């Protein structure tokens, strides 16, 4: 930032800060006016020197003011606009922006006025010589002193307010991992043309709560999930999850920070995370088949991530307690694949935190994606306790495992990718259709005989069935799922058994402990 060498530039600095303060959400809801907006600093940085129309929210008409700050060249008489925008001052009573006082140092002029767009033009009309000679010099000096003292007092108040705002923001950044950003109004220009630190490059997905973009932050690939104002609660819930102690884990999506952006009157909330070029597991399976080793790697990392999410880790001297968390919308779309094909779990907009000794509270049980909903969720018969919600995640995990095995080529050619129950219920089943088939008919995705004949895939089949058991209490825990797939990687002989034509019964003896 350019150092300010002249004390005379101090009012300009304060006005810059003041405009930014009045631009944000600190103004109360109510009456609005339009003011012409211009900032020479923005012009110098972005090259966009056009004036804009800014809608200023205010509390009452007495605060409906616009201002203009400009300079006049002593040699040529040319007028140069420095800044225009909203202003709060009870003394601005004129409907035109006119300065009748002597110019400030460096020939800087200031005027304010009331009414929409009243600062489109600005004038300097100095008091006439006749009028000036009628006022004693001593009285004029006193008036200037009073005016100067009043202006200095106003600027001092604004400076103190600015300092508090900056201090609060710095404290907020350190406490909440917020990425520093310019929170002034964002224009409708393409994000690539803006001067913001984050550059949005490509829309990757649109979901229930927001859009996900591939973006750049200081040259690094990042993912930006954008929430609109009406989805602020989901944004808040998800950021709270990421900020919990010990949430950094190789198999949990890496959280980088968050920002609040204002675009006109519609704020946006951005959640910034690591970008995974392989995308979601669902999208990857649509265009790729899995080898046996890839299947095991993805399954094991999913198990580790889900177990860490569900696990309650006691506090230590240096770190706080990590509570148990239920995802409540676990599916292949919410599992992302890293470059090495290990998985990380994402999208915690519906997640629930279970603090020790505290009840679940008043929450809606029937949430998530309907084809992944457990029978007890579809029936509306959930026991509102921690273990019940964790078992719902495990049920969905069984369906995700089925999706993966259905695209594994270890036993031969595979068909096109299908979501769970897509073959039976189609791509967009209704809630009633899912209820009837999953709850009443106890329907589950089909397990092929060829999977059962492979000693490794047979372990996957057993794990699926134990995850999606109709009886919630009979399901595996996420830690058991993790342990099972951690063990399967320790037995590479499962592949050799097939190659050596070993019988299935002999193969099962090798993996009996699993």
C-alpha distance (Angstrom), angle and dihedral (degrees) to the residues before:
residue distance angle dihedral
X1 . . .
X2 3.83 . .
X3 3.77 112.2 .
X4 3.81 114.3 -119.3
X5 3.77 107.4 -129.7
X6 3.79 99.6 176.7
X7 3.76 124.9 70.0
X8 3.79 87.2 -148.4
X9 3.81 89.9 68.6
X10 3.81 90.2 61.7
X11 3.85 95.4 90.3
X12 3.80 89.6 51.5
X13 3.81 90.6 52.7
X14 3.76 90.6 49.6
X15 3.79 91.8 49.1
X16 3.81 90.0 51.5
X17 3.78 89.8 53.1
X18 3.76 91.0 44.2
X19 3.78 93.4 53.4
X20 3.79 90.1 51.3
X21 3.77 90.9 49.9
X22 3.78 93.3 50.3
X23 3.80 90.1 46.4
X24 3.79 94.7 63.5
X25 3.76 136.5 70.1
X26 3.81 95.5 -79.6
X27 3.82 92.0 92.4
X28 3.81 112.6 89.5
X29 3.79 123.1 -114.9
X30 3.80 116.2 -94.2
X31 3.77 140.9 72.9
X32 3.79 118.5 25.0
X33 3.79 135.2 -160.7
X34 3.77 132.9 -175.7
X35 3.79 120.0 -119.1
X36 3.77 129.3 -178.7
X37 3.82 107.2 -109.2
X38 3.80 128.3 -154.1
X39 3.79 133.3 152.4
X40 3.79 120.1 -171.2
X41 3.82 89.8 -157.3
X42 3.82 91.1 58.9
X43 3.81 88.8 47.8
X44 3.81 91.9 53.9
X45 3.81 93.2 47.7
X46 3.80 104.0 39.4
X47 3.79 101.6 23.1
X48 3.81 89.6 -128.2
X49 3.81 101.7 126.5
X50 3.78 99.1 164.0
X51 3.78 119.2 120.7
X52 3.79 117.4 -116.7
X53 3.77 137.3 -159.6
X54 3.79 113.2 -113.4
X55 3.79 122.6 -164.5
X56 3.79 108.6 -142.2
X57 3.79 120.9 -157.5
X58 3.78 114.6 -146.6
X59 3.76 139.3 169.0
X60 3.79 101.5 -125.1
X61 3.77 140.7 -4.2
X62 3.77 93.2 -95.5
X63 3.81 88.3 67.8
X64 3.84 94.1 48.2
X65 3.79 99.7 110.6
X66 3.78 139.1 141.7
X67 3.79 126.9 -162.4
X68 3.78 141.2 -163.0
X69 3.81 129.3 -158.6
X70 3.80 117.6 -167.9
X71 3.79 143.5 152.0
X72 3.81 132.3 -136.3
X73 3.79 120.5 -143.2
X74 3.84 108.3 -122.9
X75 3.80 92.1 -148.4
X76 3.82 103.7 41.6
X77 3.79 101.6 19.7
X78 3.84 90.2 -130.0
X79 3.79 117.3 154.4
X80 3.82 118.3 -130.8
X81 3.81 119.1 -168.6
X82 3.82 113.6 -137.5
X83 3.79 101.8 176.1
X84 3.79 142.5 -12.4
X85 3.79 131.1 -177.5
X86 3.80 146.7 96.1
X87 3.78 122.9 -20.8
X88 3.81 136.4 -173.1
X89 3.78 116.1 -148.4
X90 3.79 131.5 127.7
X91 3.84 90.8 -148.3
X92 3.83 95.4 66.3
X93 3.79 100.9 97.0
X94 3.81 103.1 144.3
X95 3.78 121.9 101.2
X96 3.82 90.6 -144.9
X97 3.79 126.5 59.4
X98 3.81 101.2 -116.9
X99 3.79 129.9 156.1
X100 3.80 113.0 -153.8
X101 3.80 96.4 168.5
X102 3.76 129.0 89.4
X103 3.81 113.4 -82.6
X104 3.76 119.6 -98.0
X105 3.82 121.3 -114.8
X106 3.82 113.5 -59.9
X107 3.83 87.1 30.4
X108 3.82 93.1 -79.3
X109 3.80 118.1 164.2
X110 3.77 130.8 -161.6
X111 3.80 132.6 -168.2
X112 3.79 137.1 164.9
X113 3.79 133.4 -167.1
X114 3.79 143.1 175.8
X115 3.79 126.8 -112.5
X116 3.79 135.8 51.2
X117 3.81 115.8 -53.3
X118 3.80 91.4 -5.9
X119 3.82 89.7 140.2
X120 3.82 94.6 60.7
X121 3.79 87.1 106.1
X122 3.79 129.1 26.3
X123 3.79 130.8 -163.0
X124 3.76 140.0 -169.0
X125 3.79 111.5 -146.4
X126 3.81 107.9 170.1
X127 3.77 117.9 -154.6
X128 3.83 113.0 -93.2
X129 3.80 122.3 -101.4
X130 3.80 89.6 -117.1
X131 3.76 92.9 54.9
X132 3.77 91.1 45.2
X133 3.82 94.8 51.1
X134 3.78 90.2 54.1
X135 3.80 90.4 63.6
X136 3.77 117.6 73.9
X137 3.80 113.3 -116.5
X138 3.78 91.7 -124.0
X139 3.82 91.8 54.7
X140 3.80 91.5 47.7
X141 3.79 90.1 52.8
X142 3.80 90.7 49.3
X143 3.81 90.4 50.5
X144 3.78 91.1 50.7
X145 3.78 90.5 48.7
X146 3.82 91.5 50.4
X147 3.79 91.7 45.5
X148 3.79 91.4 46.5
X149 3.79 92.4 47.8
X150 3.81 90.8 49.6
X151 3.78 92.2 48.5
X152 3.79 91.6 46.0
X153 3.81 90.2 50.4
X154 3.79 91.1 51.2
X155 3.78 92.3 48.0
X156 3.80 90.9 47.1
X157 3.81 90.8 53.5
X158 3.80 90.4 49.3
X159 3.80 91.2 47.7
X160 3.80 91.3 52.4
X161 3.81 90.4 47.5
X162 3.79 89.9 49.6
X163 3.79 91.9 50.2
X164 3.79 91.7 50.9
X165 3.80 90.8 47.8
X166 3.81 91.8 51.2
X167 3.80 92.2 45.9
X168 3.80 91.5 49.0
X169 3.77 91.7 49.2
X170 3.81 92.8 50.1
X171 3.79 90.4 49.6
X172 3.78 90.1 48.2
X173 3.79 90.9 51.2
X174 3.79 93.2 52.0
X175 3.78 92.8 46.4
X176 3.77 99.5 41.4
X177 3.81 105.0 29.3
X178 3.79 91.0 -119.8
X179 3.80 114.1 172.2
X180 3.82 109.3 -123.4
X181 3.77 109.9 -111.4
X182 3.76 142.6 158.6
X183 3.79 103.6 -97.5
X184 3.79 96.3 -169.2
X185 3.76 120.8 118.3
X186 3.81 115.2 -58.8
X187 3.77 115.6 -137.7
X188 3.79 123.4 -134.8
X189 3.80 90.8 -107.2
X190 3.80 119.9 123.0
X191 3.83 110.6 -78.4
X192 3.80 89.3 -124.3
X193 3.80 89.8 62.1
X194 3.77 96.0 49.1
X195 3.78 124.6 97.3
X196 3.79 93.9 -129.0
X197 3.82 118.1 127.2
X198 3.82 91.2 -121.0
X199 3.81 117.3 64.2
X200 3.80 116.4 -162.4
X201 3.81 109.4 -142.1
X202 3.79 111.4 170.7
X203 3.80 137.8 2.5
X204 3.80 106.4 -122.3
X205 3.80 104.6 175.0
X206 3.79 143.7 -4.9
X207 3.77 119.5 -147.6
X208 3.75 143.0 168.5
X209 3.80 95.2 -77.7
X210 3.80 103.9 30.1
X211 3.79 151.3 -42.0
X212 3.80 125.6 -69.8
X213 3.80 118.4 -142.5
X214 3.77 135.3 -170.8
X215 3.81 104.2 -128.5
X216 3.80 144.1 167.2
X217 3.79 124.9 -121.4
X218 3.81 114.9 -176.4
X219 3.80 89.6 -26.7
X220 3.80 94.1 -49.2
X221 3.81 123.7 116.9
X222 3.80 110.5 -116.3
X223 3.78 137.2 166.6
X224 3.80 119.5 -123.6
X225 3.78 120.1 -160.2
X226 3.81 109.3 -163.2
X227 3.80 120.5 -154.5
X228 3.80 122.7 -169.2
X229 3.79 122.6 -136.7
X230 3.81 93.6 -93.9
X231 3.82 89.8 56.8
X232 3.80 95.3 50.8
X233 3.82 91.5 115.8
X234 3.81 90.8 58.2
X235 3.81 90.2 47.8
X236 3.79 90.7 50.3
X237 3.82 92.6 46.7
X238 3.80 92.6 50.3
X239 3.80 95.7 46.5
X240 3.82 89.7 48.8
X241 3.79 89.2 56.6
X242 3.79 93.3 51.0
X243 3.80 92.0 47.8
X244 3.80 94.5 55.7
X245 3.81 116.4 113.3
X246 3.81 115.6 -84.4
X247 3.78 96.0 7.0
X248 3.79 90.3 133.6
X249 3.79 104.3 102.7
X250 3.83 132.7 147.0
X251 3.80 90.4 -117.5
X252 3.81 97.6 45.7
X253 3.81 116.8 78.5
X254 3.81 109.2 -97.8
X255 3.80 111.9 -111.2
X256 3.83 115.6 -146.1
X257 3.80 103.3 176.1
X258 3.78 145.8 -76.9
X259 3.78 139.9 -105.8
X260 3.77 139.2 -163.0
X261 3.80 114.6 -136.5
X262 3.80 126.0 -170.6
X263 3.77 119.6 -153.0
X264 3.79 109.3 179.0
X265 3.81 104.8 -55.8
X266 3.81 97.2 -27.4
X267 3.83 112.3 85.2
X268 3.79 120.7 -154.0
X269 3.78 126.0 -154.5
X270 3.80 117.3 -148.5
X271 3.79 124.8 -158.8
X272 3.81 111.4 -163.9
X273 3.81 121.4 -156.9
X274 3.79 140.7 156.9
X275 3.79 114.2 -67.8
X276 3.82 118.6 -122.9
X277 3.81 111.1 -157.8
X278 3.82 93.5 -159.8
X279 3.80 90.2 61.2
X280 3.78 124.0 -154.7
X281 3.78 124.0 -12.8
X282 3.81 88.6 -118.7
X283 3.80 93.6 56.0
X284 3.80 92.3 42.5
X285 3.82 92.4 53.8
X286 3.79 90.5 51.7
X287 3.79 91.1 64.3
X288 3.82 103.8 23.5
X289 3.76 138.7 52.5
X290 3.81 120.7 -145.3
X291 3.77 130.0 -123.6
X292 3.77 119.3 -140.1
X293 3.81 92.2 -101.3
X294 3.82 92.1 48.0
X295 3.79 90.6 49.3
X296 3.81 91.3 52.2
X297 3.81 93.0 45.7
X298 3.80 94.3 51.5
X299 3.81 93.4 43.2
X300 3.80 93.5 49.6
X301 3.82 93.4 48.3
X302 3.82 91.0 48.3
X303 3.80 88.2 52.1
X304 3.81 91.6 50.7
X305 3.81 92.6 47.7
X306 3.81 95.2 47.5
X307 3.78 92.2 45.8
X308 3.80 91.7 51.1
X309 3.80 90.4 48.9
X310 3.81 92.2 50.6
X311 3.79 96.0 40.8
X312 3.79 122.8 99.3
X313 3.81 109.8 -144.0
X314 3.82 116.5 -164.3
X315 3.78 120.2 -124.5
X316 3.79 121.4 -97.4
X317 3.79 132.4 -162.2
X318 3.79 90.7 -89.4
X319 3.81 103.9 30.6
X320 3.78 134.6 44.9
X321 3.77 127.9 -122.6
X322 3.78 115.8 -73.0
X323 3.83 105.2 -144.6
X324 3.78 126.0 -146.9
X325 3.80 112.7 -92.9
X326 3.81 130.2 -161.2
X327 3.80 114.1 -153.3
X328 3.85 96.3 -155.2
X329 3.84 93.8 -169.4
X330 3.79 102.5 55.9
X331 3.82 112.2 160.4
X332 3.80 140.6 130.3
X333 3.83 90.7 -90.1
X334 3.81 89.0 61.7
X335 3.81 94.9 50.3
X336 3.82 113.1 84.4
X337 3.80 126.1 -161.1
X338 3.78 122.5 -135.2
X339 3.79 124.0 -146.5
X340 3.82 91.3 -89.9
X341 3.85 90.5 49.6
X342 3.77 94.9 -109.8
X343 3.79 112.2 137.5
X344 3.78 133.0 -121.4
X345 3.79 125.4 -169.0
X346 3.81 118.8 -126.1
X347 3.82 144.0 170.8
X348 3.80 109.4 62.9
X349 3.79 98.2 175.4
X350 3.83 92.2 121.8
X351 3.80 97.3 33.0
X352 3.80 120.6 130.2
X353 3.80 125.6 -145.3
X354 3.81 119.3 -145.0
X355 3.78 110.9 -155.8
X356 3.83 112.8 -165.8
X357 3.77 113.4 -95.1
X358 3.80 94.4 7.8
X359 3.82 124.5 111.0
X360 3.80 121.5 -119.6
X361 3.77 90.4 -111.2
X362 3.77 127.9 -148.9
X363 3.78 104.3 -31.4
X364 3.78 134.9 151.8
X365 3.78 111.7 -110.1
X366 3.80 100.0 -162.2
X367 3.79 101.6 73.2
X368 3.79 134.0 123.1
X369 3.81 133.9 56.5
X370 3.78 110.4 -35.4
X371 3.82 98.9 -133.5
X372 3.84 88.8 55.1
X373 3.82 95.6 45.2
X374 3.80 116.2 121.4
X375 3.83 118.4 -124.0
X376 3.81 92.6 -105.9
X377 3.81 90.2 53.2
X378 3.80 91.9 50.3
X379 3.81 90.2 48.5
X380 3.78 93.4 46.5
X381 3.80 88.6 -125.4
X382 3.80 102.5 125.5
X383 3.77 120.9 147.7
X384 3.79 101.4 -132.5
X385 3.77 97.7 -129.9
X386 3.77 134.3 107.0
X387 3.82 99.0 -101.3
X388 3.81 92.0 50.2
X389 3.82 91.9 56.8
X390 3.80 92.5 45.0
X391 3.82 90.7 53.5
X392 3.81 88.8 55.0
X393 3.82 88.4 60.5
X394 3.81 90.5 49.2
X395 3.82 91.0 53.2
X396 3.81 89.9 54.9
X397 3.81 89.9 45.6
X398 3.82 88.9 59.9
X399 3.82 89.6 56.4
X400 3.81 91.6 48.8
X401 3.81 89.8 51.9
X402 3.81 88.4 53.2
X403 3.81 90.5 53.3
X404 3.80 90.0 53.1
X405 3.82 96.5 46.8
X406 3.81 90.5 48.0
X407 3.82 87.8 62.6
X408 3.82 97.7 43.4
X409 3.80 112.8 110.8
X410 3.82 96.9 -159.5
X411 3.81 92.1 109.6
X412 3.77 97.7 37.9
X413 3.81 140.1 -78.2
X414 3.77 116.8 -6.8
X415 3.80 132.1 -151.4
X416 3.77 129.8 -119.7
X417 3.76 117.8 -61.2
X418 3.80 115.5 -88.5
X419 3.77 132.2 -176.9
X420 3.80 118.7 -123.2
X421 3.85 110.2 -72.3
X422 3.80 91.3 4.8
X423 3.82 91.0 120.8
X424 3.81 91.0 50.4
X425 3.82 103.1 33.8
X426 3.81 106.0 19.5
X427 3.79 130.3 -123.1
X428 3.82 98.7 -57.6
X429 3.79 110.4 32.6
X430 3.79 118.0 179.1
X431 3.77 121.5 -120.7
X432 3.82 89.8 -109.0
X433 3.82 91.3 53.4
X434 3.78 92.4 50.6
X435 3.81 91.1 46.5
X436 3.78 93.2 50.6
X437 3.81 95.3 48.5
X438 3.81 101.6 36.3
X439 3.80 99.0 37.1
X440 3.81 106.2 27.9
X441 3.82 100.5 28.9
X442 3.84 94.6 29.2
X443 3.79 89.1 -135.8
X444 3.81 118.8 -178.8
X445 3.82 131.4 177.3
X446 3.81 114.1 -79.2
X447 3.82 118.6 -94.6
X448 3.82 111.6 -150.8
X449 3.79 121.6 -131.6
X450 3.82 90.3 -128.1
X451 3.81 89.1 62.8
X452 3.77 90.7 55.4
X453 3.80 91.7 53.0
X454 3.81 93.1 59.2
X455 3.82 109.6 80.8
X456 3.81 93.0 -143.3
X457 3.80 96.9 42.9
X458 3.79 89.7 47.2
X459 3.82 87.1 64.4
X460 3.79 88.5 52.8
X461 3.81 89.7 50.3
X462 3.81 92.4 51.0
X463 3.81 90.4 47.2
X464 3.83 92.5 50.6
X465 3.79 92.2 51.5
X466 3.80 92.6 47.2
X467 3.81 90.2 49.3
X468 3.82 96.6 49.6
X469 3.81 96.5 39.8
X470 3.80 111.6 148.6
X471 3.81 89.0 -129.3
X472 3.79 104.1 72.1
X473 3.80 93.8 -155.8
X474 3.82 90.8 56.0
X475 3.79 93.3 59.2
X476 3.77 123.7 106.9
X477 3.78 119.2 -102.8
X478 3.78 118.3 -117.3
X479 3.82 89.1 -110.8
X480 3.82 89.5 57.1
X481 3.80 90.5 50.0
X482 3.80 89.7 51.2
X483 3.80 92.9 47.4
X484 3.78 92.8 48.8
X485 3.80 94.0 54.0
X486 3.80 92.2 41.1
X487 3.80 88.2 57.2
X488 3.79 95.5 45.6
X489 3.80 90.2 62.0
X490 3.79 88.9 56.5
X491 3.78 90.5 63.1
X492 3.82 108.0 64.1
X493 3.79 86.7 160.3
X494 3.80 89.3 82.6
X495 3.81 87.9 79.7
X496 3.81 92.5 43.9
X497 3.80 90.6 53.0
X498 3.79 90.3 63.7
X499 3.79 92.6 45.6
X500 3.82 90.8 51.2
X501 3.82 91.7 48.2
X502 3.81 91.2 -118.8
X503 3.80 112.3 172.3
X504 3.79 120.2 -103.8
X505 3.82 91.4 -117.1
X506 3.80 91.2 56.2
X507 3.77 90.9 46.1
X508 3.80 92.0 52.6
X509 3.79 90.1 54.3
X510 3.81 88.6 59.3
X511 3.79 92.1 53.4
X512 3.80 97.2 34.9
X513 3.80 92.5 115.7
X514 3.78 89.5 60.1
